[in-house]
């Protein structure tokens, strides 16, 4: 993939980066000063108050549709809790607008000369693909495996992809023609070591939907029913596909391309191998949130 030099971008037209009447970025409804450099990203807007409940103070609260943002202070550092909704399409909106808030002068519509790298940690839920990764435990996504195709639409640095793993996946999965070509991007090693050093780790597969893309069959039959078995049996240099969800690959791909540090940590609420589902994952989610926000701002 060719890579456009971000430093040579000209003025961004209003049609390409819409703003609201108050000058805030269109979907997030945020002004640059309302965003902290440390961001906790959750899918559920109802989970934002859980995250900000651990803050020492809250400066801003903003909501637009499913996008809720609370920014405040914890341990002497500014921190933002934000909901993205579900799916890589929402991550596409949120990551681009977060980057614009940090790295574009919204008044002149031109990229800033000095670029800011954000710390973005997604805290969510996912289903385990390995029998020994039990429900209610924490799993950090060392790699994001994209089955979604989002990165195909961007001109991004070729070296950010894990090409050896991608080739092994291609040979192992043998996806039918017409399926998106899988891509693999590694998380931020800095955030992994700072926040998730004692958690289970692995490859997180990101699907473009919840049902058939994740191997669930209701009334419509699956076009590729062997997908999950092949993902479960895949291994590359000791790394296995440990879980599946709907956001991580887009977060890692866009985040890496834009120069941000990204990590996903999840509570495993289901095990697709043993067919178990958590009896009540909420206390485990609360413990994970508390762990992440305190380690991030330590």
N, C-alpha and C positions, 0 to 999 in steps of 0.2 A: 504494500500500500504506500502510495506517495504521501509525504507529510508536508502540509502547508506551513510556511514559516509564520508563526503566530505574531511575531514582531512586525511583520510587514502589512498586517491587515489595515485597511483604510477605515474611514468613518462607517459605522454600522447603520444601515437605513432603519427607519421606524418600522417598516414591514417585517424586518428580520429580527429585531429586538424591541417588541412593543413595551411601552411604559404606560402606567396609569396617569391620570390627570395630576396626581400629587408628585409625580416623578418616580414612584416606586416601580420595581420590576413587576412585570405583568401578572404572572400567576402567583408568585409568593407574596406579593403586596408588601415587599420589604424595601426599606432604604438601606444603603450600605452600612450606616452607623448602627443599624439594628441587628447586624449579624456579627457573631463572635467567631474567632478563628478555630475554636473547638466545637464540633457539631456532633450531636447524637441524632441519628436518623432512625425513625420508626415508621412502620407502615400505617398503623392504626392511629388516627388523630386522637382517640381517647386515651392513648398511652403517653401523649406528651405531658399531661399534668403529673403522671407518675414519675417521669424523668425530672421535670422541673421541681417536683416536690423535694428532691434532694439538694436543690440549689440553696445557697445562703440567702440570696435575694433575687428578685426578678425585676428587670428593667422594662421589658417590652413584651406584649402579647398581641399577636396578629393572626387573623384567620381569613382564609379565602377558600371556599369549597372544602375539599378534604385536607388542605394544606394549612396546618396549624403550627405557629412558631412561638416559642417562649425563649427569651434571651435574658441571662442574668449572670450571677457570680457564684463561684464555688472554689474554695481554697485559694482565694485571691486571684483567680483567673476567670476571664469571661468565657461563657459557654452557652451554646444554643441547643435547644431541643426542638426538633422539627419532624412533622409527619410528611410522608411522601405519597401515601396511598399504596396500592399494589401494582406491581408489574414494572418491566423494563421501560415501557413507554412513559410512565410517571417519573422514573429515575432520569430519563432523558431530559424532561422538563426541569426537574429539580437541580440536577448537576450543572446544566448549562446556566441556569439563573443564579445559582450560588457562585459560579465562577464569574459571571458578569458583575455581581455585587462586589466581589473581591478584586477583580482585575480589569474592569472597564469603567471609565469615567462616564457615568450615565448622562451627565449634562452635555458633554461634547460628543458622546457616542464613539469614543476612540479608546483602544486598549491602553492601559497605563504602562508607563516605561518600566516601573518596578512591579514585578509579579509577586503575589502572595500565595503561599501554599497553605491550604486549609487541612485540618485534621478532621476526617469524616468517618464516624463509626456507625455502621448500621447495627442496631440491636433488634432482633426479631425472633421468629419461630420457624422451624423447618422440620422436615421428616427425615429420619435416618435411613441410610441405604445399607448399613452394615449391622449384623446381628449383635455385635459386642458394643455398639454405640447406643446405650440405653436411653429410654425416654427420661425427660427431666434433667439430663446432663447438659453441659455447655460445650459447644463446638465452635471453634474459630475456623474461618475459611482461609486457608493458606493460598489456595488457588480458586479462581472463579472460572468455571467451565460454561461458556455461553452456547446454549442451544437456540438462542432467540434471534440472532442475525442482526441485532442493532448496530454493532460496530462496522458492519458491511457498508453502512451509509456514510461513514466518516473517513476522511483521509488522515490517518494517524501514523505515528512512527512504527515501522515494521518490527523494530527490535524490542518493543514492549510485550510482544507475544511470546509464549512458550512453544516454539515451533516443534521441538522434538516431541513434546507431549501431544501436540495437535496431530502430528503425523501418526503417532501410535493410536490415538483415538479414532482417526479416520479408518485405519486398518482394522481396528477392533469392532467398531460400531457398524461400518458399511451402511450408512444411512441411505435410504432411497433417494433417487434423483428428485429434486424439488425441495428437499429439506435444507434448512440453513446449514452452512458449513460451520462446525463447532470452532470456537476460539477459546484460548486459555490465557488469562492474565493473573500474575501473582499479586498478592496483597502488599501493603506497606510493611516491610520487615521491621521498621521502627515501631509502628503501632502494635504489630504482633508481639514483639518482645516486651513492650511497655505494658500492654493491657491484657494479653491472652497467653502469657508465658506458661501458665499452669493448666490450660484448657486443652481438651482434645482438639486435634487439628486434622485437616484433610482437604480434599477437592470438593467444592460445592458446585453442583450442577444447577444452572439457572434455566428454567423452562419459560416459554412465552405464554403460559396459561396454567390453570390449576387442574383441569380434568385430563383430557387426552394427552396434552403435552407432558403430563406427569404420570402417564400410564393408568389413569382412572377411566373406567368404562361404565357409563350409565346406559343410555338408550342407543347412542351411536357407537359403532364398533371402532376399535383402534386400527389405524393404518399401519402401525409398526409396533405390534404387541411385545416384541422381544427387547425393546429399548431398555427398560429398567433392569432386566436380567443382565444385559450386556454392560450397562453402567456399573452395576454392582460387582461384576467380575473383573472390571478393568483395573489394572495396576501399572504404575510407571515409577520405577526407581523407588519403590517402597510407599508411594502415594496411592491412596484409593479414593474413589468417589464416596464420600461419607454421608452426604445429605443433598437434598434438592429443595429449592425455593424459587423465587421469581424476581430477584433484584440484583444479586451480587455481581454477576458478570458485567452488567451495564455500569454498575458503580465502579468496579475496578478498571474497566476499559476507559470510560470517559474520565474518571479521576486521574488515572495514570497519564493519559494523553494531555490533560489540562494542567498537570503538574501538582496534583493534590495527593495527600496521603490517605488511603482508604483501607478500611477493615470491616468485615462482617463477623459478628458473634451471635450465635443463636441458641435458644433453648430447643432441644430436640423434643418435640411434643408427640411425635409418632415414630414408630419403627415399621418400615414397609416390609421388612423381612419377617419379623415375629408377629406382625399385625396388631401390635399394642398401641394404645393411645393414652396419653397422660390423663390421670384421673382429675388433676387440677394443677395446671402448669403455672398459674398466676403467682404463687409465692416464689417459685423458682425464677420467673421473669423479674420480679421485684429485686431479688437478690442479685441477679445478673446486672440489672440497671445500676444498682448501688455500687457494685464492683467496678463497672466500666467507668462511670462518671468520676469516681474517686481516683482511680488509677490514671485516667486521662488528665486530670487536673493536678495530680500530685507534683 
